[in-house]
Amino acid sequence: MSAVRSPSTPPPQIAPEQIRYAEWLRWSGWFGLALLIVASLLYVAGILPPHVPVGELPHVWRMPSRDLAATIGGHGQWEWVVLLHKGDMLALLGIAVLSGCSALPLLAVTGIYLRRGDRLFAALCLLQVAVLVLAASGVVSVGH
């Protein structure tokens, strides 16, 4: 069976919520990646002061997480946000954006579902965003 469409076959229709989700995910992903790259370059180049000097990275990467936290100041959960003026901590913001970049597209498609009367899909989107926010907040944790 061939995957090639005949010239008379119309292209498949893509649902508006799929297009909106894909666009928002594409832009949030590129934003997070750009932020991560720029912040990492600012850190490695020494333009922004580091919280952990680049030369110490090989040493601290071998440490257990408790020892690492004690060595670099014990910043846990969301305390790193107050250190965003440091290059290495700004790079963490890029990672955070990338890890949560599906939340904004889910919120963006929720309106489409509500206008169409698909309350179940809208509720599922909001529930997934709530799970992401709870997981990121550190309120709910497993095994730590």
Protein Blocks (a to p, Z undefined) as FASTA:
>chain_A
ZZbdcfklccddddfklmmmmmmmmmmmmmmmmmmmmmmmmmmnomaccfbdfklmmmmm
mpcfklmmmmnnopahjlmmmmmmpmklmmmmmmmmmmmmmmmmmmmmmmmmmmnopaml
mmmmmmmmmmmmmmmnomacghZZ
